[in-house]
């Protein structure tokens, strides 16, 4: 295990940022800390880096107790959301900073900087100042700077949060490919579940200073431990007492099926290739949201106010909905009953 | 519709600045050169006035060095750290701007005079005279110019933020390396402005220095005191010439900085 966190707690005044968190982060993998803002994930990352000190607990990096070590002795690379570029230094000098501090020979520094600028596709920008780069380029420079010193672990705090959607997506793919090349143990913080699902080998869901679930992207999406994880990782709708993904529901017009919820179409919204149908149950309560592909929708020939029935598709995943304000609901796995 | 109003404002501002600043300063220069270069060369060749000018520069430079070092340190303390009494310290730092310099002078005399002061007798018994000597004048000047560096550097430090410093730390730099390689270059222009303002203020200090120095001719008399002395003794030409030199140094500082400052600060 590369990073071993045991019993870490942190308060800011009366606000509990982290509540007795224990976590093992494996070597050589890309781990995402995922959760809503203010949930404590950035604080945990900063405690690993030594930029924040924990009130209690221990942090071990590659078997060395780092709890009391200042950041400059931990050999971690840290990438900030707003790049933290050294504005008065050229791109080359930014990347060389850690090596210059370590007093490496000049030609070794030059070779390493060239290698890294090549890796992040900034070779032709070496003599520019950070202000002359785009946001995406600045963040790649920051990554090269963090990687230059061959850190034991690479920590990224919402690395793509300040970038626009298109660049964010490009950098995401690029980070995944970079990690497959470099293999340094990487932890990144994000509140974007899509980003975590797409990039990470393993996801740690953190909420209100506690870990809700740890698992692979598939595990988390298919077997959410509770209703929080279920809600956070993707769209949900409520069918009876269960939470279910809208794409795990099927619509049909057979009003005699006892396993279905019957109702009327309340609203139809088209979002690109998918159609969202809101069904108001005849028994009252919250409308049920079902997403269909365009072809499925056209085959049903639905219109607003059409009578319709909703049922779970086979192998749909449901979680018991927790009553508002209570603790997380119990997970349960149902083979959808009454599949046609 | 807005145009006449805009022009009215411009004219009002220009007339105001002209009557309050430009015209009086110009008159000082004009009077300094009323007899050509005679008055200027007279004060430069007079050994007592030359000594006063030299003393002014020595005291001013020492005060600026002290204020710069402490100013940057206190700015870092105020912006980067939280501690009880921080707001009190911040308020205290503005006091030199609100307290009359003459009160500052009297206060320093009370604490450091050689006969009845708190520290004065002890210091004098080991051969270190504060009041009526250069150390006291430097202290008085440091006091009145204290907030200038701090008020320039604090907003710059706040704007720069501490992310670059954290990045440097995570890359292996210790506190001293981080300060020298990251913080100092980032606040460079704030420090330079602060130094220039402090220098201009220090060279022009009058009230506090007058009380503390004892105003001894050829020993502790500074340029501003020379101006007053000459003016009171009806040596108008000498007074204006000295005043002109003082103004010239201050204006030169500001001009030099506005020339060397980067045209547009890169954010």
Interface residues (C-beta under 8 A of the other chain):
Chain A: X49 X50 X51 X70 X71 X72 X74 X75 X76 X77 X78 X80 X82 X84 X85 X86 X87 X88 X97 X98 X101 X102 X129 X131 X142 X145 X146 X149
Chain B: X163 X164 X166 X167 X168 X169 X170 X171 X172 X173 X174 X177 X181 X182 X185 X186 X266 X267
